[in-house]
Amino acid sequence: MSEIKNINWNYPTPIWFGLNRSLEIASALKNLNITKPLVVTDPQFSKNESFKKIMRNLSDASIQFSIFTNLKGNPTGQNVSDGVKVFNSDLNDGVIAIGGGSALDAGKAIAFMSKQKESIWFFEDIGDNWTYANLENMPKVLAIPTTAGTGSETGRASLIIDEETSSKKIIFHPSILPDLVILDPNLTISLPAHLTAATGMDALAHCIEAFCSPVYHPMAHGIAVEGIRNIKNNLVVAFKEPQNIAARAKMLVSSPMGSTAFQKGLGAIHSLSHPINAVHDIHHGLTNAIFMPYVLKFNQPAIESKLKLLSNYLELKNTTFDGFIDWIIKLRQELAIPHTLAELKVDFDFESLAEMALVDPSTPTNPINMNVSDMKQLYINAYEGKL
């Protein structure tokens, strides 16, 4: 990308992409008929100069707003409930969700739950409970990601921790999809290197698992392929050269590509990650990165031919299945990602984690059917470094 041009897309939701597009926030709110937004962000980004600049932009436009920052790295049901209370007490009429995946997931859930009578857990992505949601006067959401990974800005769900059961649950409804997205690469420049790596690997996990999913969805399949190529060509550059705006831009675009692609389904990388994220509050992208080669190796009988074709498109030197695994391992090394769970220095209960992983919503679309023993063995493999 020799030159970054501002452009507007409309898939799967309106997206304003380009440098300094975040400064068009007043126009975006006018476009959505939001007059008094609740700004949802994480505590860390609320101290960032870019955030303060955007808030000054709102004030200069005489827009009244509230700010909610009471979020954990993996947002909880209590975080959402607290946000809903602020939204209703301050008479807000829309949400600006700005930050990483936690802020985007929480902001979307706050807007959605502000109109519901049922508990948030009623809308877990099981069965058809989503069809019972109250959609009258649903607040609109403007999503502004500051990391290039989760793709929550183009997702129809929020991942929220149920602290009573220590489980990460997918809260789903088509109306959770943000109404407008602003992708401004400048907002990702200050992202620390370890988060650039972890969030980038999260986007890669989304694209690879979508690509490997047996579900037939040719549009999502194609997006996954191009997302993987973008990440291969730009993630290490963004990690090593944080000011490289072209690489940052390509990575920022790859993030919503990943979440758009995983309409095709995910797999055991995410199934294994979610329980650890919920129980131990470890970064989701980091655990996805650790599990990636172990899960790909487990799925080899079902995905080997796919990954050979993909390797050719990516122009890897070794286009065999093992060559693809070697690329993943080398990529993680360049990004200073641990090779094993043991390096996290956490005591894991693989028995209980395996049971949680088996019933995770990502499991049914894994290329190979799994049982609890498979899940436990993958945890052990990832802990001991056995490929």
C-alpha positions as MATLAB code, in Angstrom:
seq = 'MSEIKNINWNYPTPIWFGLNRSLEIASALKNLNITKPLVVTDPQFSKNESFKKIMRNLSDASIQFSIFTNLKGNPTGQNVSDGVKVFNSDLNDGVIAIGGGSALDAGKAIAFMSKQKESIWFFEDIGDNWTYANLENMPKVLAIPTTAGTGSETGRASLIIDEETSSKKIIFHPSILPDLVILDPNLTISLPAHLTAATGMDALAHCIEAFCSPVYHPMAHGIAVEGIRNIKNNLVVAFKEPQNIAARAKMLVSSPMGSTAFQKGLGAIHSLSHPINAVHDIHHGLTNAIFMPYVLKFNQPAIESKLKLLSNYLELKNTTFDGFIDWIIKLRQELAIPHTLAELKVDFDFESLAEMALVDPSTPTNPINMNVSDMKQLYINAYEGKL';
ca = [
       0.000    0.000    0.000;
       2.102    2.899   -1.289;
      -0.635    5.407   -0.549;
      -3.538    5.221    1.873;
      -6.724    6.650    0.409;
      -9.837    7.349    2.421;
     -12.665    5.129    1.266;
     -16.067    3.948    2.484;
     -17.105    0.287    2.301;
     -20.432   -1.363    3.044;
     -19.640   -4.960    3.935;
     -20.861   -6.369    6.248;
     -21.713   -2.941    7.688;
     -20.740    0.627    6.658;
     -16.989    1.160    7.166;
     -15.087    4.453    6.920;
     -11.433    3.606    6.296;
      -8.443    5.918    6.118;
      -6.012    8.132    7.967;
      -7.552   10.440   10.577;
     -11.071    9.169    9.886;
     -11.584    9.047   13.664;
     -11.660   12.852   13.606;
     -14.862   12.585   11.547;
     -16.637   11.265   14.619;
     -19.139   14.138   14.785;
     -20.215   13.441   11.196;
     -20.500    9.746   11.997;
     -22.792   10.442   14.949;
     -24.930   12.743   12.810;
     -25.141    9.970   10.212;
     -26.478    7.652   12.920;
     -28.767   10.255   14.545;
     -26.929    9.874   17.860;
     -27.054   13.065   19.912;
     -25.850   11.956   23.372;
     -23.567    8.907   23.160;
     -22.092    6.736   25.868;
     -18.391    6.304   25.075;
     -17.245    2.817   26.092;
     -13.504    2.221   26.290;
     -10.999    0.379   28.443;
      -9.164    2.118   31.297;
      -5.810    2.014   29.516;
      -6.939    3.599   26.255;
      -8.861    6.305   28.118;
      -5.446    7.728   29.068;
      -4.187    7.637   25.476;
      -3.636   10.980   23.743;
      -5.571    9.768   20.688;
      -8.602    9.122   22.883;
      -8.333   12.545   24.485;
      -8.100   14.126   21.038;
     -11.277   12.362   19.900;
     -13.102   13.470   23.065;
     -11.984   17.068   22.443;
     -13.363   16.710   18.934;
     -16.753   15.744   20.408;
     -16.675   18.691   22.808;
     -15.732   21.106   20.028;
     -18.777   19.865   18.113;
     -20.952   20.628   21.189;
     -21.874   16.965   21.572;
     -22.785   15.847   25.095;
     -21.426   12.443   26.051;
     -20.723   10.117   28.965;
     -17.653    7.902   29.369;
     -17.688    4.352   30.744;
     -14.351    2.614   31.425;
     -15.181   -0.002   34.074;
     -14.012   -2.959   31.968;
     -11.818   -5.991   32.484;
      -9.499   -7.303   29.784;
     -12.069  -10.056   29.241;
     -15.338   -8.143   29.894;
     -17.831   -9.648   32.338;
     -21.592   -9.683   32.654;
     -21.219   -7.287   35.590;
     -19.257   -4.877   33.396;
     -22.138   -4.894   30.914;
     -24.769   -4.422   33.643;
     -22.828   -1.486   35.070;
     -22.597    0.061   31.618;
     -26.328   -0.348   31.040;
     -27.031    1.478   34.313;
     -24.885    4.418   33.204;
     -26.455    4.398   29.733;
     -29.976    4.576   31.147;
     -29.276    6.992   34.009;
     -27.467    9.438   31.707;
     -30.223    9.160   29.078;
     -27.762    8.217   26.346;
     -29.176    7.409   22.913;
     -26.265    5.553   21.320;
     -22.861    4.012   21.977;
     -19.357    4.796   20.768;
     -17.298    1.654   21.389;
     -13.624    2.556   21.022;
     -10.617    0.445   21.921;
      -9.627   -3.189   21.669;
     -11.886   -6.213   21.614;
     -12.950   -5.814   25.250;
     -14.278   -2.296   24.684;
     -15.985   -3.229   21.419;
     -17.612   -6.355   22.847;
     -18.753   -4.507   25.976;
     -20.018   -1.483   24.060;
     -22.078   -3.614   21.689;
     -23.503   -5.641   24.582;
     -24.380   -2.506   26.581;
     -26.327   -1.057   23.662;
     -28.128   -4.347   23.070;
     -28.920   -5.067   26.726;
     -30.183   -1.531   27.401;
     -33.492   -2.604   25.828;
     -33.787   -6.169   27.147;
     -35.781   -7.519   30.092;
     -34.081  -10.919   30.068;
     -30.644  -11.625   31.546;
     -27.697  -11.277   29.197;
     -27.130  -15.042   29.486;
     -30.565  -15.671   27.958;
     -29.039  -14.507   24.666;
     -26.129  -16.937   24.653;
     -25.617  -18.330   21.143;
     -27.653  -21.478   21.757;
     -30.935  -22.351   20.047;
     -33.208  -19.532   18.939;
     -33.310  -17.370   22.071;
     -31.992  -14.464   20.030;
     -35.355  -14.300   18.263;
     -37.004  -13.142   21.515;
     -34.976   -9.932   21.821;
     -36.732   -6.591   22.068;
     -35.565   -4.536   19.089;
     -37.718   -1.451   19.623;
     -35.625    1.751   19.629;
     -32.387   -0.221   19.684;
     -29.466    2.204   20.271;
     -27.034    2.467   17.397;
     -23.359    1.676   17.801;
     -20.323    3.385   16.293;
     -17.305    1.056   16.573;
     -13.739    2.377   16.424;
     -11.115   -0.369   16.893;
      -7.654    0.542   18.164;
      -6.189   -2.950   17.748;
      -5.956   -5.127   14.657;
      -7.173   -8.493   15.818;
     -10.554   -9.344   17.271;
     -12.679   -8.037   14.422;
     -15.445   -7.324   16.922;
     -16.269   -4.217   14.918;
     -17.867   -6.393   12.253;
     -19.213   -9.145   14.508;
     -22.795  -10.061   15.404;
     -21.807  -11.243   18.851;
     -20.032  -10.188   22.030;
     -17.805  -12.487   24.087;
     -18.655  -11.937   27.745;
     -17.401  -13.738   30.862;
     -19.990  -15.327   33.155;
     -18.146  -15.007   36.453;
     -20.512  -17.382   38.270;
     -19.556  -20.279   35.998;
     -16.077  -18.986   35.013;
     -16.993  -19.409   31.358;
     -16.767  -17.220   28.283;
     -20.113  -17.003   26.514;
     -21.043  -15.792   23.062;
     -23.943  -13.345   23.239;
     -25.522  -13.285   19.784;
     -28.003  -11.197   17.866;
     -27.816   -9.759   14.338;
     -28.554   -6.320   15.813;
     -25.333   -6.476   17.855;
     -23.460   -5.764   14.615;
     -22.276   -2.116   14.820;
     -24.128    0.340   12.607;
     -20.965    2.132   11.473;
     -17.247    1.373   11.769;
     -14.318    3.780   11.583;
     -10.965    2.192   10.715;
      -8.185    4.712   11.387;
      -4.684    3.155   11.229;
      -3.266    6.059   13.235;
      -5.076    4.742   16.328;
      -3.028    1.524   16.274;
       0.449    3.097   16.167;
       0.744    3.417   19.957;
      -0.227   -0.225   20.509;
       2.536   -2.012   22.486;
       4.520   -4.589   20.539;
       3.236   -7.583   22.520;
      -0.367   -6.557   21.832;
       0.371   -5.932   18.153;
       1.628   -9.525   18.064;
      -1.192  -11.119   20.066;
      -4.030   -9.280   18.328;
      -2.490   -9.940   14.921;
      -2.288  -13.644   15.698;
      -5.933  -13.493   16.792;
      -6.868  -12.197   13.335;
      -4.765  -14.948   11.768;
      -6.523  -17.579   13.882;
      -9.897  -16.282   12.706;
      -8.871  -16.469    9.055;
      -7.136  -19.857    9.282;
      -9.940  -21.542   11.213;
     -12.543  -20.085    8.852;
     -10.489  -21.316    5.877;
     -10.234  -24.820    7.391;
     -13.876  -25.037    8.458;
     -15.865  -27.675    6.527;
     -18.875  -25.337    6.264;
     -19.702  -24.260    2.700;
     -19.504  -20.475    2.464;
     -17.430  -19.480   -0.603;
     -17.575  -15.720    0.076;
     -16.218  -16.115    3.614;
     -13.677  -18.652    2.330;
     -12.248  -16.145   -0.142;
     -12.060  -13.386    2.454;
     -10.173  -15.744    4.787;
      -7.545  -16.443    2.120;
      -6.872  -12.768    1.450;
      -6.848  -12.008    5.164;
      -4.145  -14.624    5.723;
      -2.050  -13.138    2.913;
      -2.382   -9.632    4.344;
      -1.304  -10.836    7.774;
       1.650  -12.814    6.391;
       2.921   -9.737    4.575;
       2.307   -7.135    7.266;
       2.144   -8.452   10.854;
       5.894   -8.790   11.433;
       6.467   -5.401    9.803;
       3.919   -3.752   12.117;
       5.520   -5.523   15.093;
       9.081   -4.481   14.255;
       8.278   -1.072   12.725;
       5.365    0.300   14.780;
       5.352    3.590   12.853;
       4.915    1.826    9.489;
       1.462    3.157    8.684;
       1.038    1.036    5.546;
       1.532   -2.189    7.521;
      -0.727   -0.895   10.284;
      -3.424   -0.124    7.713;
      -3.248   -3.578    6.130;
      -3.440   -5.224    9.549;
      -6.393   -3.057   10.574;
      -8.275   -4.173    7.471;
      -7.326   -7.818    8.063;
      -9.055   -7.756   11.444;
     -12.641   -7.270   10.193;
     -11.831   -9.614    7.321;
     -11.222  -12.304    9.927;
     -14.482  -11.744   11.766;
     -16.381  -11.586    8.478;
     -14.749  -14.834    7.365;
     -15.613  -16.734   10.512;
     -19.267  -16.657    9.561;
     -17.990  -19.909    8.029;
     -17.132  -21.222   11.496;
     -14.119  -21.542   13.780;
     -12.611  -24.583   15.484;
     -10.569  -26.032   18.308;
      -8.077  -23.151   18.488;
     -10.896  -21.031   19.859;
     -12.506  -23.903   21.780;
      -9.295  -24.397   23.739;
      -8.680  -20.671   24.221;
     -12.048  -19.592   25.571;
     -11.940  -21.608   28.835;
      -8.421  -20.380   29.639;
      -9.417  -16.788   28.889;
     -12.398  -17.131   31.220;
     -10.748  -19.005   34.095;
      -7.309  -17.390   34.047;
      -7.987  -14.014   32.342;
      -5.204  -14.569   29.794;
      -5.247  -12.587   26.525;
      -7.339  -14.348   23.893;
      -5.024  -13.639   20.977;
      -2.033  -14.965   22.915;
      -3.699  -18.306   23.671;
      -4.937  -18.608   20.087;
      -1.357  -18.138   18.916;
      -0.051  -20.820   21.285;
      -2.669  -23.406   20.320;
      -2.485  -22.778   16.561;
       0.141  -25.313   15.399;
      -1.061  -28.033   17.783;
      -4.640  -27.816   16.518;
      -3.554  -27.667   12.872;
      -1.484  -30.818   13.415;
      -4.469  -32.571   15.030;
      -6.651  -31.600   12.052;
      -4.045  -32.612    9.448;
      -6.028  -35.524    7.934;
      -8.899  -33.173    7.071;
      -7.020  -30.014    6.080;
      -3.687  -31.074    4.561;
      -4.739  -30.566    0.945;
      -6.281  -27.189    1.778;
      -3.146  -25.941    3.464;
      -0.974  -27.089    0.550;
      -3.054  -24.934   -1.812;
      -2.918  -22.048    0.641;
       0.850  -22.397    0.975;
       1.220  -22.030   -2.778;
      -0.871  -18.860   -2.786;
       1.157  -17.457    0.116;
       4.348  -18.299   -1.831;
       5.897  -20.180    1.071;
       9.264  -21.746    0.315;
       8.026  -25.124    1.557;
       4.466  -25.680    0.332;
       3.887  -28.958    2.187;
       1.692  -29.262    5.275;
       4.798  -29.370    7.470;
       6.078  -26.304    5.661;
       2.944  -24.422    6.668;
       3.375  -25.483   10.307;
       7.017  -24.374   10.161;
       5.898  -20.958    8.889;
       3.472  -20.584   11.804;
       6.189  -21.530   14.312;
       8.712  -19.142   12.751;
       6.107  -16.365   12.716;
       5.454  -16.856   16.424;
       9.183  -16.756   17.124;
       9.537  -13.455   15.269;
       6.662  -12.059   17.356;
       8.094  -13.348   20.673;
       5.026  -15.562   21.198;
       5.543  -18.493   23.621;
       5.700  -21.950   22.065;
       4.015  -23.666   25.018;
       1.403  -23.104   27.695;
       4.058  -23.961   30.280;
       5.793  -20.663   29.507;
       2.758  -18.795   30.881;
       3.639  -20.188   34.342;
       0.019  -20.917   35.292;
      -1.403  -24.002   37.008;
      -4.016  -25.457   34.657;
      -6.698  -28.044   35.410;
      -6.835  -29.732   32.023;
      -9.679  -32.053   33.043;
     -12.148  -29.250   33.673;
     -10.810  -27.075   30.854;
     -11.274  -29.941   28.379;
     -14.905  -30.376   29.382;
     -15.516  -26.659   28.871;
     -13.720  -26.674   25.523;
     -15.821  -29.562   24.199;
     -19.089  -27.647   24.644;
     -17.690  -24.374   23.305;
     -19.710  -23.050   20.323;
     -16.561  -23.149   18.158;
     -16.175  -26.925   18.489;
     -18.881  -28.155   16.065;
     -17.171  -26.562   13.040;
     -13.722  -27.990   13.768;
     -12.672  -30.015   10.683;
     -12.476  -33.232   12.762;
     -15.072  -34.295   15.339;
     -13.679  -34.140   18.863;
     -14.266  -35.684   22.261;
     -13.157  -34.635   25.725;
     -10.051  -36.838   25.522;
      -8.975  -35.057   22.337;
      -9.352  -31.688   24.043;
      -7.363  -32.794   27.085;
      -4.584  -34.222   24.911;
      -4.327  -30.989   22.943;
      -3.964  -29.053   26.188;
      -1.197  -31.438   27.239;
       0.495  -31.203   23.841;
       0.421  -27.406   23.968;
       1.768  -27.451   27.516;
       4.613  -29.863   26.727;
       5.326  -28.612   23.206;
       4.498  -31.895   21.440;
       3.571  -31.485   17.775;
];
